[in-house]
């Protein structure tokens, strides 16, 4: 069950617990009934994300203290994690009330949105296949106390509900086992989500993709008994300002194909190799509620990558949508092949900018770890907007070089290019491959292979699929401005 949020000037008559924010210095909230020395004696100093549960008052309300750290540092990205810590500390109670939305510095609307995201994302669980649901959080109702900032808190709350719901949608898809989510099923879900959110959806089957010349997705799909699907989504508001194309990698399960992956924990997580497509679909689901004014078109490129007698082989040559030919040197470098078709189609629409998002390379994860995504771009204006969205959403990115001197690593003797560049600079050569399919379109590529999942609960992240990039994409298109045409 998703978390339900309300906002009110005064606290509800009865809640399971009250969340009380406590800074690391300064006066304590009135009526707390304890001193700083007493709190310090039991280990609570108001440090950021510390929590402490105090016994119920005479009125029978449990008080959960949550540390803010220093108030001067209380930005939205901090508040999001503070709210997440409070959510976990209160997970046993069915309802809570808190003033967290009004304690941060700066814009109240942005702070309230962050608080809602922190609660909702920390409490989210995917438990469809669990028989025993006793360990799941019981907290389903959160009341935000507004004080004299009612309009701003309510506005931020509504935005937070929309963004966190999008993240939960993407997490649910990425956590779903491949036996329960094929390309066809994902396409069906996409159509239903689009219909419910004012988005136009068009689904393309294998025959249509073949006729369109999408040799990348057709080649990757050859080894699977499940047919591929491409879903085109379009959100076009009245008076749209700018046009953006999003392309998401949707490999429903990646065995590596003939270049079989080793049987280890990373192989088991390859149900999440469609996290890019999940993030794009989830992004599209939120645009109407957020009243985004950008025209957004998305391509979800969905297929399995499996070994069989009909599977794509090393040495095969595929012809992509833009007519470029690609020699296959590793069937586990499949994501770039399906993205190439999506990027080619996106380029034909002449957008003001285009972003792709994909769990693309282990090399990027090796370089940056699991806390941030790699970003490559051919346009400084697009790159800067991605970085700004990253900063606002706490979905960290780090720029990696689109170093064209390495392009010759993709040279082929029999085709226009190879699909892999060798053992070195793997994230860069993958980005250079994708760059071959964007032409002069201002473009950025997000490699989320590292942060696609989390090993443990931490802040707004939960163990399992993270839906990383969902809020970043929403923020990017919501604040999009047409970049200059110059190329990097």
N, C-alpha and C positions, 0 to 999 in steps of 0.2 A: 504494500500500500504506500502511495506517495504521501509525503508530508503535506499537511494542510496549514496554510498561513492566514492569520487575520491581523488586523491592526486596529488599535483602539487607544483612546486617551487614558483610560483607567483600566486596571487589571480585571480580568474576568473574576466572577465570584469564587470560583473554585478551579484550581489547577493542581497538578501533581507536584510541581516544583517551580520555584522562582529562580531564574538565573540572574545573579548579581555581579556586574562587572566591577573589578577592583584593580586600580592602577598600582604600579610598583612604588609610587611615592605620592605624597599629598594626603588629604583627609580621606577617611573611609566613608562609605555610604552611610547615611543616617539610619539609626535604628538597628544596626547590625548586632550590637550587644557584645562585641569583642574588640580588643585593641590590636594594634599591629604587633605588639610584642607577643600577645597570646597566639595570634595567627602564625607568627614566625616560629614560635615554640613547637608548633605541630607541622612545620615545614612549608607553610604557605606564605609566599612573599609577594604575590601579585605579579610574578614573572609571566611573560607572554605565554598563554595557553595552559598555565597551571590551573588545576581545578581542585576544589575542596567542597565536600558535602557537609553541611551543618544540620543538626537535628531539626525537626519540625518546631515551629513556633507554637505559641498557645492556640493560634488559629488553625494549627495543623498543617502548615505549609513547609515543605522541605526547602532549604535554601542551598543553592549550588553556586559557590563563588568561582569566577573564572578570571584569571589574570590577564590584564591588558598590556603589561609591560609599561614603558614610559609613554605617557599620553602624547608627547611630541612625535612619537614614532607610529601613532595609530592611524595608518593609512588603510584604504579599502582592502589591499591584499593581506594586511595583518588581520583586519577584522574578520575576513573570510575564514582564516585558520582558527581564530579565537572562537568563532561561532561553531566551527567543526569540533573543537575540543569540548565546548559546552554541550553539544549534541550527544557526543559519546558519553559524557559524564551523566547525562540525563536520560539515557536510552531506556532505562527501566520504567520511566514514568510515561503515562499516556499523553500528558499535556504539560506545557511550560509557558511561562510568561517572562519577558525580558526587556530591558531598556537598551540592549546592545545597539540597536539601530540608530540611537541618538547620541552615542558617546564619542564617536570618531571625530576627527578633524576634517575640515573641508566640506564637500558636498554631501548633504544628508541623503539625497536620493541614491547616490552611488554607494554610500555606506550601507544603506538598507538593502540594496541589491546584493552586496557582498555578504551580508549577514544571512540573508535567505539562502544564497548559494552554499554557504558554509554548512548550515543546518541540513539542507536537503541532500547535499552530496555526501556528507558524512553518514547520514542515516540510510542512504540508498543501499539496497542489497538485491542481487538477482538470485532468487531462491525457487524458481519454477519447478525444479526437479528434486527439491528436498522434501522428504516426508515429514521430518521433524523440524518444525519452524519455531520451536521454543526458544532458540537462541537469537532470534531476530529482534531488532529494536522494537520496543512497544510504543515509542514516541511518535505520534502521528499528528499532533496539533501544537503549533507554535504561535503564540500571540506576541506581536511586537508592540510595545508601549511607545506612543508617539510624542507624548508631551504636547508642546505647542507647534510641533512640526508634522502635523497629521498628513497634509497633502504630499509633502516630499517623501515621507516614509511609505505611504501607500503607493505612490508612483514607483519608488524603488522596489518595493515588495513585488509588484506586478511584473516588473522587468526581471527580477530574480527568479520568480516562478517560471517565467518563459524560458530563461536561459538554463536553469537547473533541470527543468523537464526535458529540454533538448539533450543535455548531457546524459540523463538517465536513460533516454531512448537509445542513444548510441552505445552506452555501456551494456544495456540489455542485449542488444544485437551482438556485440563483440564477445560477450560472455557465453552466448548460446552455442552449444556443441554443434559441430558440422553436420551431425546426423539429424539435427532438428532445424537446420537453416541452410537450405540450398539456394543457389542463385535464383531459381524460379520463385521460391518462397519469399526471399528477400525482396524481389521485384513486386510481388503481391502486397507485401507490407508497405513498400514505398508508395504504391498507388493509393492504398487506404489512408496513409498518413498525409499524402499530398491532398487528397480530396477533402480531408478534415481541416486542412489549414490553408485553403485558398491557393493551392499550387497546381499547375497543370502538369500531368504526368503522361509520358509516352514510353512504352516498353518495346524493345526490339529483340526479336528472337534470333536464333542462329542463322536461319536462311536470310533474314533481312540484313544481318551483320555481314554475311558473306557477300551479298549483293552490293552492300555499301563499300566493300573493299577494306573492311577492318580485319586485316590479316593477323594483327597481333593477338587480339582476343580469341580469334578462331584457332590460331596455332596453339595457344596455351591450353585451350579447352579440349584439344584432340584426345587427350588421354582419359577424359572423364565420361562416365555414362550420363552425367547430368549436363544438360545443355546450358550455354551461357545466356546471360541477359545483360542488355544495356538499358538503363533507365535514364531518360532525359526529363529533367524537372525544370519548370519555368515559373518564376515569381515576377510579375510585372505590375508594379503599383502605378496608380494614376500620377502623372507628373514625375516619372522616374528621373533621377539624376545619376547618370552614368550606368554602364553595363559591365557586369563582372561575370566571368565563367569560372565555375568550380569543377574540378575533376577529382574523383575519389577512387582509389584502388580498392577493389572489392574481391580479393581472392578469398573465397569462402573457406577453403582449406588448402594449405600449401605444403605438399609433401616434398617439393623440390622437383617433381617429375622424374625423368630418367636420372638426373643428377640428384639422387635421393638424399634427403637430409639425414643426419645421424639420429638414432633413436635415443633422444635425451629430452630433458624438460623443455628445451626451446622448441622441439618438434611438437610437443603436446600443446604448446601455446599458439600453434599456427591456425587455430580457429579464429584468432584475432587478426589474421592478415587482411581482413576486410574492414579494419578499423577506420581507414581513410574514407571509404564509402559510407560507413555508418555515421561518421562525423559530418559529412556533407549532407546526407539525408536529414540528420537531426538539425543541422543549421537551417535548412529550408523549412523545417516544421515550425520554426520560431519567428520567421520574418514578418508574417502578418500581425501577430500579436504585438510585436515590437514596433510596428508601423515603420519598417525600414523603407526608405525611399529609393533604394538602388534596384535596378533591374538585374536579377540574378538568374542565370541559367546553369544547371548542374548536369554532369554526366556521371552516373554510377556504373563502373565497369566491373561486371560480376561474373566470375567463373571459378571452378576448382583448378588446381594444378596437380595432376595425378599421373602415375606411371601405368602404362598398359601397352598392349601390342600396337595400339594406334597412336601412342603419345608422340609428341614432338621430340625429334632426335637432335643430337649434336651434329652440326653440319647442315641441318635444314636451313633453307632461306625463306623468310616470310616477306610478303609485300604489304606494307602498312597503308593506312588510309590515305596518306599524302604521297603515296607511290614509292617512297623510299624502301629499299630492300635491306633486310637485316639477316646476317648469318648468325645462327645460334651456336654459341660456344659454351653455354651453361643454361640448362633448362630451369635452374633455380633463380635465374635472373629474369623472372617472368613478369614481375610487376611493371617494369618499365615498358614492356611490350603492350600491355593492355592500356596503360596510361598514354602511350604514343598515339593510339587510335583516338582516345578521348581528347587529347590535346589538339590533334589535327582537326577534329570536328569543332572544337571550341574556337580554334583560330579562324575557321571559315565564317564564324559569326561576327568577326571583327569587334571583339569586346574592347573596352577601355583598359581592362586588366584581366589576367587569368591566373588562378592559383590551383596547384594540384597538391594533394595531401596523401601520403602513403607510408606504410610500414615497409620502407624500401630496402635499406641496406644494413647489414650487421656492421659494416665499416663505420657508419655514422654513430651507431650505438657504441662501438669501440672507442671512437674519438670523444664523444660527449657524455657517455653514460646514460643513465635512465632518468635524469632529472630535467633534460631539455631536448628539444628537437633541433635538427640542423635546418638552416634555410639558405637557399641559393636563389639568386635573382639576376635578371638582365636589365633591371631598371631601378635606379636609386629611389625614385618616388614610391614605387610599389614596396620595395624593401623597407623603407622608412615607415610606411603605414603598417606593415606586418609587425615591425618591431614595436611600434606604439601600441598596437592591439595586444601584443604579447605582454608588454609591461602592465597594461590595464587589467588583464585577465589572470596574471600570474601563471600563464602557460609559456614557459621560457623558451626562447629560441636563441641560437648562436649562428651568426653568419659564417658560412664556409665558402671557399673560393670556387667560382665558376672559371677555372683556370684553363683557358683555351689552348695553351701549349700542350695539354694532355689529350687533346682531341685525337691525335694520331694513335693513341692507345686503342682506339675503337676501329681503326682501319681494318678492312677485310680484303682478301685477295679475290673474292668471288662476288661480293655484294657491296652495297654502299657503305655498310658499317657492320660491326659485330655488336652483339648485345651485352658484352662485358669487356672490360679493359685490362684484366689481369689482376694480380694480387695486391697492387698498391693503389692508393687514392681511390678506393672503391666508391665512396660517397660522391666524390667529385666526378668521376667518369660516368656514374649513373645519371647525375644531373646534366652532364654534357650530352649524354644520349637523349634525354628528354628535351634539351634545348634545340635539338634538330627538328622538333615537331611544333615549335611555337612561332617560327618566323620572326617577325618584328613586333609581335604582341608583347606588351609589358607583362612580365610573368614572374612568379615566384614558386618555388618548389619546397614543400615542407616534408622532411624525412622524419617520421615519428616512430621509427623502429625502436628506439630506446624507451621513450616514455609511454608506449602503448599500454603497458600494464605496470602495476605496482606490486611489490612483494609483501607489503604490509600497509596497514592504515597509517596515514600521516597527513595531517591537515585536511584539505578538501579531497584528497585522494583516498580511495579505498583499495584494499587488496583485490587484485584482478584487473579487468579492463578499466582503463581510465577515461576513455573518450577524449583523450588529449587532442587539442586543436579545435574542438567544437565551439567553445566560447570565444576562442581567438578568431575563428572564421566569422562568427556572428558579429563580433565587434568590428572586424575589418569591413564587412559589407555595410554595416550600419553607419559607419563613419567614413565611408569611401569618398575619396576625391580623385578626379581624373588626374593621372600623373603626366608629367612631360613626356613627350615621345622619344626623347633621347635614350640611347642604349648605353649600358655600362661597358 
